[in-house]
């Protein structure tokens, strides 16, 4: 699947297009927008893992407050 990392654009592998046409569409999207395109073998767009901000802040800030 080819999808944009900056917006909702994607080239659906289920559509009646071959890989060359999807690649061409991805290239055209990049040229028009300057957006980054990911061409992975996944069937969908990856998602960001859900993390608790409190733990993230604790781990980042807490490590700076400790002496070595």
Secondary structure, 3 states (H helix, E strand, C coil): CEEECCCCCEECCCCCCCHHHHHHHHHHHHHHHCCCEEECCCCCCCCCCCCCHHHHHHHHHHHHHCCC
